[in-house]
Amino acid sequence: MNNASSPAAPATGIGNYRWVICALIFFATTINYIDRQILSLLKEILDQEIGWTNEQFGWVNSAFQLSYGVGLLGFGWFVDRFGTKVGYAVSIAAWSVAAAAHALVGTVSGFITARGALGLGEAGNFPSAIKATALWFPKRERAFATSLFNAGTNAGALIAPAIIPWMAFQFGWQSAFIAAGVLGFLWLFLWVPFYNVPEKIKHLKASELEHIRSDKDEDHIEEHRTPWLKLLGYRQTWSFIVAKFLTDPVWWFFLIWLPDFFNKTRGLQIKKSWIHIVIIYGIVTVLSIFGGWVTGWLTQRGWTVTRARKTGMFVFALLVLPILVVTQVGDWTAVLLIGLAGAAHQAWSANLFTTVSDMFPKRAVASVVGIGGMAGSAGGFIFPILTGKMLDHFSAQNNVTTGYAILFGICACMYLIAFGLNHLFAPRYEQVPLRNSTPVSR
């Protein structure tokens, strides 16, 4: 197979506009995750200003997850109905307004309201991103492209601890939320002129369009959509749902509770622990891109999509297991173990997202991603509340480290369980012939 089909090295002459699209999605996802992590980074400050308990903090974060889940379901339909250009623009405009609105509140109920609004808006990111990737990349490049834009989650989580505490101490905690809102609107000035479906980009080379449309077994015109309730009748949909439900809460646990973990178990306040968190997400960023690349490389070596994806996902599940001992090791060993687990999650996530476009025609991709994302948010809604209750319980016994040990143990096991259930529902990642579709516009 020639160099044009390599996910790591697209041939010159084909054209590279699809990687411009990937870059736009990467920056949107980066902004998305900067916004999400601000609250956890400010917890130390807001603990003093608001005086909330761990359980109340858990409820504030669960409000985000609840609205995020509802928003995913709605945006999944909205993006399939009106297209990625409109869907992404509406999403980032909504979440930018909500992010800035955090600066106006100062109570637990106020933060619950603001987080709920943020969740609704941010829900459009991944249905739009996965749909755009399915539209702009052939199957053999999708896992790599997904790992690249999904690295924005790591970049956002890396950038935020480096700048948010500094902004909060220099200009007040409200300034961090306002800056996040401004970033979103700046991104819109790039998205609107540069993005469209491939056929509508005037400067796109014919050779690149042919490359994008090289999967003969896929629907490229997207003339129909399948109602999401009917999608629940397919086992393949459930393979994505259960895996998201079990593993998304682990990533949210890292995003929400890591600053508190270093503070409460190791005495590292945010002024000192920010470097640990930055290094964790630096590790995640580098290793997770390799995890998305390797399954595409395996398909180039003659492996089937099913064999490559499942082998990768099983290995990634195993790499999370070492966090079982994270509370028993030194600070920097803990950083390495959490970084490895976070990278394994992101590599897992990139491949899990890609299984949707492996199994479903493009007209249904955003809807399936939205349904699965809602399931992930349901898990993400429950876990912060249970985490807060558990940490309050063990804190009252002056033994918060045990609480964190139990929580990390739960996180360590979730991926192997998810892998088994995913395989049960979808032994092979093959295209599903959808029935009873209805016309849509792009």
LOKOL-775772 format. One record per residue (C-alpha): residue in three letters; x, y, z. Coordinates in steps of 0.1 Angstrom, whole numbers, padded with zeros to 4 digits, always signed. Example, Ala and Ser with C-alpha at 12.3 -4.5 7.8 and 13.67 -1.06 7.14 Angstrom:
// LOKOL-775772
ALA+0123-0045+0078;SER+0137-0011+0071;
// end
This chain:
// LOKOL-775772
MET+0000+0000+0000;ASN+0014+0034-0009;ASN+0023+0062+0014;ALA-0009+0080+0008;SER-0028+0056+0030;SER-0005+0058+0060;PRO-0022+0076+0089;ALA+0011+0090+0101;ALA+0025+0102+0068;PRO+0001+0114+0042;ALA+0016+0117+0008;THR+0025+0150-0008;GLY+0003+0156-0038;ILE-0029+0143-0022;GLY-0034+0175-0002;ASN-0036+0182+0035;TYR-0067+0203+0040;ARG-0083+0175+0061;TRP-0055+0181+0087;VAL-0065+0217+0089;ILE-0099+0205+0099;CYS-0083+0182+0124;ALA-0064+0212+0138;LEU-0096+0232+0142;ILE-0112+0204+0161;PHE-0081+0200+0183;PHE-0082+0237+0193;ALA-0120+0235+0200;THR-0114+0204+0222;THR-0085+0222+0240;ILE-0107+0251+0249;ASN-0135+0227+0259;TYR-0112+0211+0284;ILE-0096+0243+0297;ASP-0132+0253+0306;ARG-0139+0220+0323;GLN-0109+0220+0345;ILE-0110+0255+0359;LEU-0134+0246+0387;SER-0112+0218+0401;LEU-0082+0240+0400;LEU-0100+0267+0419;LYS-0114+0243+0445;GLU-0088+0252+0470;ILE-0097+0289+0467;LEU-0135+0283+0466;ASP-0134+0259+0495;GLN-0125+0290+0516;GLU-0148+0315+0499;ILE-0179+0293+0496;GLY-0172+0267+0523;TRP-0188+0238+0505;THR-0183+0201+0515;ASN-0168+0175+0492;GLU-0203+0161+0487;GLN-0216+0196+0476;PHE-0186+0200+0453;GLY-0195+0166+0439;TRP-0231+0177+0433;VAL-0218+0208+0415;ASN-0198+0186+0391;SER-0227+0162+0388;ALA-0249+0190+0376;PHE-0225+0194+0347;GLN-0227+0157+0339;LEU-0264+0156+0341;SER-0269+0185+0317;TYR-0240+0172+0296;GLY-0257+0139+0291;VAL-0290+0155+0281;GLY-0271+0179+0258;LEU-0252+0150+0241;LEU-0285+0133+0232;GLY-0299+0166+0218;PHE-0267+0176+0200;GLY-0263+0141+0185;TRP-0297+0146+0168;PHE-0290+0183+0160;VAL-0256+0177+0144;ASP-0270+0148+0122;ARG-0299+0170+0113;PHE-0282+0204+0106;GLY-0246+0194+0101;THR-0213+0198+0118;LYS-0207+0234+0108;VAL-0239+0247+0124;GLY-0238+0222+0153;TYR-0202+0231+0164;ALA-0208+0268+0161;VAL-0240+0267+0183;SER-0222+0244+0208;ILE-0191+0266+0213;ALA-0211+0298+0214;ALA-0234+0284+0241;TRP-0206+0270+0263;SER-0185+0302+0260;VAL-0214+0323+0274;ALA-0219+0297+0302;ALA-0182+0296+0310;ALA-0180+0334+0314;ALA-0212+0334+0335;HIS-0194+0315+0363;ALA-0178+0348+0372;LEU-0212+0361+0382;VAL-0220+0335+0408;GLY-0208+0329+0444;THR-0230+0302+0460;VAL-0233+0265+0457;SER-0267+0268+0439;GLY-0252+0294+0416;PHE-0224+0271+0406;ILE-0248+0243+0401;THR-0268+0265+0376;ALA-0236+0277+0358;ARG-0222+0241+0355;GLY-0255+0229+0342;ALA-0255+0256+0314;LEU-0218+0248+0306;GLY-0227+0210+0303;LEU-0255+0217+0279;GLY-0232+0238+0256;GLU-0201+0216+0258;ALA-0222+0185+0249;GLY-0219+0195+0212;ASN-0181+0191+0210;PHE-0177+0153+0205;PRO-0207+0146+0183;SER-0195+0174+0161;ALA-0159+0163+0162;ILE-0165+0126+0155;LYS-0189+0135+0127;ALA-0164+0158+0111;THR-0137+0132+0114;ALA-0160+0106+0097;LEU-0167+0131+0069;TRP-0131+0142+0064;PHE-0110+0111+0069;PRO-0111+0075+0054;LYS-0113+0047+0079;ARG-0076+0040+0079;GLU-0068+0075+0091;ARG-0097+0080+0116;ALA-0082+0065+0147;PHE-0050+0086+0142;ALA-0070+0118+0134;THR-0093+0111+0164;SER-0062+0107+0187;LEU-0049+0140+0174;PHE-0080+0161+0180;ASN-0087+0141+0212;ALA-0052+0152+0224;GLY-0069+0186+0229;THR-0084+0171+0260;ASN-0049+0166+0273;ALA-0036+0199+0260;GLY-0065+0217+0278;ALA-0058+0197+0310;LEU-0021+0206+0306;ILE-0025+0243+0299;ALA-0051+0249+0326;PRO-0030+0241+0357;ALA-0001+0261+0343;ILE-0022+0294+0339;ILE-0054+0292+0358;PRO-0040+0293+0394;TRP-0017+0322+0383;MET-0046+0341+0369;ALA-0068+0335+0400;PHE-0041+0347+0424;GLN-0032+0377+0402;PHE-0066+0389+0389;GLY-0092+0370+0410;TRP-0108+0336+0403;GLN-0135+0352+0381;SER-0109+0362+0355;ALA-0102+0326+0346;PHE-0138+0320+0336;ILE-0141+0352+0316;ALA-0109+0344+0297;ALA-0123+0309+0289;GLY-0154+0324+0274;VAL-0134+0348+0252;LEU-0113+0320+0238;GLY-0144+0302+0225;PHE-0156+0332+0205;LEU-0121+0337+0190;TRP-0123+0301+0177;LEU-0156+0308+0160;PHE-0138+0334+0138;LEU-0117+0305+0123;TRP-0144+0278+0122;VAL-0170+0297+0102;PRO-0148+0305+0071;PHE-0126+0274+0071;TYR-0150+0245+0077;ASN-0176+0228+0055;VAL-0182+0194+0041;PRO-0155+0184+0017;GLU-0176+0188-0015;LYS-0181+0225-0006;ILE-0145+0235+0000;LYS-0134+0252-0032;HIS-0097+0248-0027;LEU-0098+0211-0019;LYS-0078+0191-0044;ALA-0097+0164-0064;SER-0070+0139-0053;GLU-0077+0146-0016;LEU-0114+0144-0021;GLU-0109+0110-0038;HIS-0087+0099-0009;ILE-0113+0110+0017;ARG-0140+0091-0002;SER-0119+0060-0008;ASP-0139+0037+0015;LYS-0162+0020-0010;ASP-0184+0004+0017;GLU-0196+0037+0032;ASP-0224+0061+0024;HIS-0208+0094+0015;ILE-0238+0114+0006;GLU-0257+0111+0039;GLU-0291+0114+0024;HIS-0309+0099+0054;ARG-0308+0097+0092;THR-0319+0070+0116;PRO-0341+0080+0146;TRP-0320+0075+0177;LEU-0346+0053+0194;LYS-0342+0028+0166;LEU-0304+0028+0171;LEU-0310+0013+0205;GLY-0322-0018+0188;TYR-0287-0026+0176;ARG-0262-0045+0198;GLN-0234-0024+0183;THR-0249+0007+0198;TRP-0249-0009+0232;SER-0212-0019+0228;PHE-0205+0018+0227;ILE-0230+0027+0255;VAL-0217+0003+0281;ALA-0180+0011+0275;LYS-0187+0049+0278;PHE-0208+0044+0310;LEU-0180+0025+0327;THR-0149+0044+0316;ASP-0159+0081+0312;PRO-0163+0085+0349;VAL-0126+0076+0354;TRP-0114+0104+0332;TRP-0138+0128+0350;PHE-0124+0116+0383;PHE-0089+0126+0372;LEU-0100+0160+0360;ILE-0121+0168+0390;TRP-0102+0153+0420;LEU-0065+0152+0412;PRO-0057+0187+0427;ASP-0076+0177+0458;PHE-0058+0143+0459;PHE-0024+0159+0459;ASN-0035+0185+0485;LYS-0053+0162+0509;THR-0030+0131+0508;ARG+0004+0147+0502;GLY+0000+0183+0515;LEU+0007+0198+0481;GLN-0014+0229+0476;ILE-0021+0241+0440;LYS+0008+0266+0441;LYS+0031+0235+0443;SER+0010+0207+0428;TRP+0003+0224+0395;ILE+0036+0212+0381;HIS+0027+0176+0390;ILE-0006+0180+0372;VAL+0010+0196+0341;ILE+0035+0167+0339;ILE+0007+0142+0342;TYR-0011+0156+0312;GLY+0021+0161+0293;ILE+0026+0123+0296;VAL-0010+0117+0286;THR-0007+0140+0255;VAL+0024+0122+0241;LEU+0015+0086+0248;SER-0022+0089+0239;ILE-0014+0101+0203;PHE+0008+0069+0199;GLY-0022+0049+0211;GLY-0044+0063+0184;TRP-0017+0059+0158;VAL-0008+0023+0165;THR-0041+0007+0156;GLY-0041+0025+0122;TRP-0005+0012+0117;LEU-0016-0023+0125;THR-0043-0021+0098;GLN-0016-0011+0074;ARG+0003-0042+0083;GLY-0027-0063+0072;TRP-0047-0066+0104;THR-0084-0063+0102;VAL-0100-0033+0118;THR-0116-0055+0144;ARG-0083-0072+0154;ALA-0064-0040+0155;ARG-0089-0020+0175;LYS-0096-0048+0200;THR-0059-0056+0205;GLY-0052-0020+0212;MET-0081-0015+0235;PHE-0072-0046+0255;VAL-0036-0034+0260;PHE-0048+0001+0270;ALA-0072-0015+0296;LEU-0042-0034+0311;LEU-0021-0002+0313;VAL-0046+0014+0337;LEU-0042-0014+0363;PRO-0010+0000+0380;ILE-0030+0029+0396;LEU-0041+0003+0421;VAL-0010+0012+0441;VAL-0009+0050+0435;THR-0016+0059+0471;GLN+0013+0037+0483;VAL+0041+0053+0462;GLY+0060+0086+0462;ASP+0048+0118+0446;TRP+0067+0114+0413;THR+0059+0077+0410;ALA+0023+0086+0415;VAL+0026+0112+0387;LEU+0040+0085+0363;LEU+0013+0060+0372;ILE-0015+0085+0368;GLY+0000+0098+0336;LEU+0002+0063+0322;ALA-0034+0055+0332;GLY-0046+0088+0317;ALA-0028+0081+0284;ALA-0043+0046+0283;HIS-0077+0061+0288;GLN-0073+0086+0260;ALA-0059+0060+0236;TRP-0089+0037+0246;SER-0113+0066+0241;ALA-0099+0075+0207;ASN-0103+0039+0195;LEU-0137+0036+0212;PHE-0150+0067+0194;THR-0136+0053+0161;THR-0155+0020+0165;VAL-0187+0041+0159;SER-0177+0051+0124;ASP-0164+0015+0119;MET-0198+0001+0126;PHE-0223+0028+0115;PRO-0228+0048+0084;LYS-0219+0085+0086;ARG-0255+0096+0088;ALA-0259+0080+0122;VAL-0224+0086+0137;ALA-0233+0118+0157;SER-0265+0102+0170;VAL-0247+0071+0183;VAL-0219+0092+0198;GLY-0245+0114+0215;ILE-0263+0083+0230;GLY-0231+0068+0242;GLY-0219+0101+0255;MET-0252+0105+0275;ALA-0244+0071+0291;GLY-0209+0082+0299;SER-0224+0113+0315;ALA-0248+0092+0335;GLY-0218+0074+0350;GLY-0201+0108+0354;PHE-0231+0121+0373;ILE-0231+0093+0398;PHE-0194+0089+0405;PRO-0186+0125+0417;ILE-0215+0122+0443;LEU-0202+0089+0455;THR-0167+0102+0455;GLY-0176+0132+0476;LYS-0196+0111+0501;MET-0167+0086+0504;LEU-0141+0113+0509;ASP-0162+0131+0535;HIS-0166+0098+0553;PHE-0129+0090+0554;SER-0120+0126+0561;ALA-0141+0125+0592;GLN-0120+0095+0603;ASN-0088+0114+0594;ASN-0080+0088+0568;VAL-0087+0104+0535;THR-0059+0084+0518;THR-0079+0052+0523;GLY-0108+0068+0505;TYR-0086+0077+0476;ALA-0071+0042+0475;ILE-0106+0027+0471;LEU-0115+0051+0444;PHE-0083+0045+0424;GLY-0089+0008+0428;ILE-0124+0012+0412;CYS-0109+0032+0384;ALA-0082+0006+0377;CYS-0107-0022+0371;MET-0133-0005+0349;TYR-0115-0008+0316;LEU-0112-0046+0316;ILE-0149-0049+0325;ALA-0158-0025+0298;PHE-0137-0043+0273;GLY-0154-0076+0280;LEU-0189-0061+0277;ASN-0179-0042+0245;HIS-0167-0075+0230;LEU-0199-0093+0240;PHE-0221-0067+0222;ALA-0198-0063+0192;PRO-0175-0093+0185;ARG-0166-0076+0151;TYR-0165-0039+0141;GLU-0183-0042+0108;GLN-0208-0018+0091;VAL-0244-0022+0103;PRO-0271-0019+0076;LEU-0295+0006+0090;ARG-0332+0004+0083;ASN-0361+0029+0084;SER-0340+0060+0077;THR-0355+0094+0070;PRO-0342+0123+0048;VAL-0320+0150+0064;SER-0300+0180+0053;ARG-0263+0185+0060;
// end
